[in-house]
Amino acid sequence: MCFSAAASFTASAVTGAAGLLTLSRVRSWRQIPLAAIPLVFASQQTIEGALWLDIGNARAAAAGDLLPNAFAFVALGFWPLMASFSALLVEQQRWRRLAIAILFCLAIPVGLYGFYDTQAHPYAACVAGHSIQYLNGKLYPSPLIAGYLACTIGPMILSSYKALKLFGAILALGLFASLIAFYEAMFSVWCFFAAAASAVLVVHFTGRGRSQAQKL
């Protein structure tokens, strides 16, 4: 999360509350991973809030430190699997389910590589502008970056649910904005956009999307 520890902890509290609310409206076990997504974002914002306190204004968090690697573990390893699996479980249209299932199969090696990369090449964190930058001295392979984007954004865009399509669109726009304006801290800022998109999931489970959700 950009700006400050206070902003990160505030975002964590808001997305955490959103996650508890969406989980309270679950009507089927298939909805649980989707409803839990805001809690994943809340955990990331909590990690970044702690990192802001750890880094301060000048000192970098050393490679091997728990916090930067916990963030990378969730962002690079867990999130591709979570995004595709949660969309797959709730999808009912056959062709969309098949397409999302293919992306979930792609997410397995992408996520496993993310777990491996975090362990084999530990990350360090430092302040870049008004955001946190994660570095491990190793370029992430371009094919895996493409696969990562496909299995995190694609399943939401392919969903038959309007709220999930909007969620995916916000992720895509957030990525574009992060690349243009915050390249050095892209993943940190993109995760903030993803956390902000949690409001869409709240609407899906509590607003107009609730009647659809109850059918799952």
C-alpha positions as CSV (number, residue, x, y, z in Angstrom):
1,M,0.0,0.0,0.0
2,C,1.3,3.4,-0.9
3,F,1.6,6.5,1.4
4,S,1.9,5.3,5.0
5,A,1.5,2.7,7.8
6,A,-1.7,4.4,8.9
7,A,-3.2,4.1,5.4
8,S,-2.2,0.4,5.2
9,F,-3.7,-0.4,8.6
10,T,-6.9,1.5,7.7
11,A,-7.2,-0.4,4.4
12,S,-6.6,-3.6,6.4
13,A,-9.4,-2.8,8.8
14,V,-11.8,-1.9,6.0
15,T,-11.1,-5.0,3.9
16,G,-11.1,-7.2,6.9
17,A,-14.5,-6.0,7.9
18,A,-15.6,-6.5,4.3
19,G,-14.4,-10.1,4.4
20,L,-16.2,-10.9,7.6
21,L,-19.4,-9.4,6.1
22,T,-19.1,-11.4,2.8
23,L,-18.4,-14.6,4.7
24,S,-21.5,-14.0,6.9
25,R,-23.6,-13.9,3.7
26,V,-22.3,-17.2,2.3
27,R,-25.1,-19.6,1.3
28,S,-23.0,-22.5,-0.1
29,W,-19.5,-23.9,0.6
30,R,-18.6,-23.0,-3.0
31,Q,-18.8,-19.3,-2.2
32,I,-16.4,-19.5,0.7
33,P,-13.1,-18.9,-1.2
34,L,-14.7,-16.0,-3.1
35,A,-16.1,-14.4,0.1
36,A,-12.7,-14.8,1.8
37,I,-10.8,-12.8,-0.8
38,P,-11.1,-9.5,1.1
39,L,-9.4,-11.2,4.1
40,V,-6.5,-12.1,1.9
41,F,-6.2,-8.4,0.9
42,A,-6.5,-7.4,4.5
43,S,-3.6,-9.7,5.4
44,Q,-1.5,-8.0,2.7
45,Q,-2.3,-4.6,3.9
46,T,-1.5,-5.6,7.5
47,I,1.9,-6.9,6.3
48,E,2.6,-3.6,4.5
49,G,1.5,-1.5,7.5
50,A,4.0,-3.4,9.6
51,L,6.7,-3.0,6.9
52,W,6.2,0.8,7.0
53,L,6.8,0.8,10.7
54,D,9.9,-1.5,10.1
55,I,11.4,0.4,7.3
56,G,10.8,4.0,8.6
57,N,12.0,6.6,6.2
58,A,15.4,5.3,5.3
59,R,16.2,1.7,6.4
60,A,15.5,-1.2,4.0
61,A,14.0,-4.4,5.3
62,A,16.7,-7.0,4.7
63,A,16.3,-10.0,2.4
64,G,15.1,-12.9,4.4
65,D,13.1,-10.8,6.8
66,L,9.7,-12.3,7.5
67,L,7.5,-9.4,6.4
68,P,8.6,-8.8,2.8
69,N,8.7,-12.5,2.1
70,A,5.3,-13.0,3.7
71,F,3.9,-10.4,1.3
72,A,5.6,-12.0,-1.7
73,F,4.4,-15.5,-0.6
74,V,0.8,-14.3,-0.7
75,A,1.0,-12.1,-3.8
76,L,3.1,-14.4,-6.0
77,G,2.2,-17.9,-4.8
78,F,-1.2,-17.9,-3.1
79,W,-3.2,-15.3,-5.0
80,P,-3.0,-16.8,-8.5
81,L,-4.5,-20.0,-7.0
82,M,-7.1,-18.2,-4.9
83,A,-8.3,-16.0,-7.7
84,S,-8.8,-18.8,-10.3
85,F,-10.1,-21.4,-7.8
86,S,-12.7,-19.0,-6.2
87,A,-14.1,-18.0,-9.7
88,L,-14.1,-21.6,-10.8
89,L,-16.2,-22.8,-7.8
90,V,-19.0,-20.4,-8.3
91,E,-19.2,-20.5,-12.1
92,Q,-22.3,-22.3,-13.5
93,Q,-22.1,-21.8,-17.3
94,R,-20.4,-24.7,-18.8
95,W,-18.1,-23.0,-21.3
96,R,-17.1,-20.3,-18.9
97,R,-16.4,-23.0,-16.2
98,L,-14.2,-24.9,-18.7
99,A,-12.2,-21.7,-19.6
100,I,-11.7,-20.8,-16.0
101,A,-10.7,-24.4,-15.2
102,I,-7.9,-24.1,-17.8
103,L,-6.7,-20.9,-16.2
104,F,-6.8,-22.7,-12.8
105,C,-4.5,-25.4,-14.3
106,L,-2.2,-22.6,-15.4
107,A,-2.3,-21.1,-11.9
108,I,-0.9,-24.2,-10.4
109,P,2.6,-24.0,-11.9
110,V,2.5,-20.2,-11.6
111,G,1.7,-20.3,-7.9
112,L,4.2,-23.1,-7.2
113,Y,6.9,-21.0,-8.9
114,G,5.9,-18.0,-6.8
115,F,6.3,-20.2,-3.6
116,Y,9.6,-21.4,-4.9
117,D,10.9,-18.0,-5.8
118,T,10.1,-16.6,-2.4
119,Q,12.0,-19.4,-0.7
120,A,14.9,-19.7,-3.2
121,H,15.4,-15.9,-3.7
122,P,14.2,-14.1,-0.5
123,Y,12.8,-10.6,-1.0
124,A,13.8,-7.4,0.6
125,A,11.7,-4.3,0.9
126,C,12.5,-0.6,0.6
127,V,10.6,2.7,0.1
128,A,10.3,3.8,-3.5
129,G,8.7,7.2,-3.7
130,H,5.6,6.9,-1.5
131,S,5.3,3.1,-1.9
132,I,7.1,-0.1,-0.9
133,Q,9.2,-1.8,-3.4
134,Y,10.0,-5.6,-3.3
135,L,13.3,-6.8,-4.7
136,N,15.2,-10.1,-4.7
137,G,17.9,-9.3,-7.2
138,K,16.3,-11.6,-9.8
139,L,14.1,-10.8,-12.8
140,Y,10.8,-12.7,-12.7
141,P,10.5,-14.7,-16.0
142,S,8.3,-12.9,-18.6
143,P,6.3,-16.1,-19.4
144,L,5.4,-16.5,-15.7
145,I,4.4,-12.8,-15.5
146,A,2.1,-13.3,-18.4
147,G,0.7,-16.5,-16.8
148,Y,0.3,-14.7,-13.5
149,L,-1.8,-11.9,-15.1
150,A,-3.9,-14.4,-17.0
151,C,-4.8,-16.5,-14.0
152,T,-5.5,-13.6,-11.7
153,I,-7.5,-11.3,-13.9
154,G,-8.8,-13.7,-16.6
155,P,-11.1,-15.9,-14.4
156,M,-12.9,-12.8,-13.1
157,I,-13.3,-11.3,-16.5
158,L,-14.7,-14.6,-17.8
159,S,-17.2,-15.0,-15.0
160,S,-20.9,-14.8,-15.8
161,Y,-21.4,-12.6,-12.7
162,K,-21.4,-8.9,-13.4
163,A,-19.8,-8.1,-10.0
164,L,-16.9,-10.4,-10.7
165,K,-16.4,-9.0,-14.2
166,L,-16.2,-5.5,-12.6
167,F,-13.8,-6.9,-10.0
168,G,-11.6,-8.2,-12.8
169,A,-11.8,-4.9,-14.6
170,I,-10.7,-3.0,-11.5
171,L,-7.7,-5.3,-11.2
172,A,-6.8,-4.7,-14.8
173,L,-7.1,-1.0,-14.6
174,G,-5.2,-1.0,-11.3
175,L,-2.4,-2.9,-12.9
176,F,-2.2,-0.4,-15.8
177,A,-2.2,2.6,-13.4
178,S,0.5,0.9,-11.3
179,L,2.7,0.3,-14.3
180,I,2.3,3.8,-15.6
181,A,2.6,5.8,-12.3
182,F,4.2,3.5,-9.8
183,Y,6.4,1.1,-11.8
184,E,9.0,0.6,-9.1
185,A,6.4,-0.4,-6.5
186,M,4.0,-2.0,-9.0
187,F,2.9,-5.0,-6.9
188,S,2.4,-3.0,-3.7
189,V,0.2,-0.4,-5.4
190,W,-1.6,-3.0,-7.5
191,C,-2.5,-4.9,-4.3
192,F,-4.0,-1.7,-3.0
193,F,-6.3,-1.5,-6.0
194,A,-7.2,-5.1,-5.5
195,A,-8.1,-4.4,-1.9
196,A,-10.3,-1.4,-3.0
197,A,-12.1,-3.8,-5.3
198,S,-13.3,-5.7,-2.3
199,A,-16.3,-3.3,-2.2
200,V,-17.5,-5.0,-5.4
201,L,-17.6,-8.4,-3.6
202,V,-19.5,-6.8,-0.7
203,V,-22.2,-5.7,-3.2
204,H,-22.1,-9.2,-4.8
205,F,-23.0,-10.9,-1.6
206,T,-25.1,-8.3,0.1
207,G,-26.7,-6.2,-2.7
208,R,-28.1,-7.0,-6.1
209,G,-25.8,-9.9,-6.5
210,R,-27.2,-11.6,-3.4
211,S,-30.1,-13.2,-5.1
212,Q,-27.7,-14.8,-7.6
213,A,-25.3,-15.8,-4.9
214,Q,-28.0,-17.7,-3.1
215,K,-28.6,-19.9,-6.1
216,L,-25.0,-21.3,-5.9
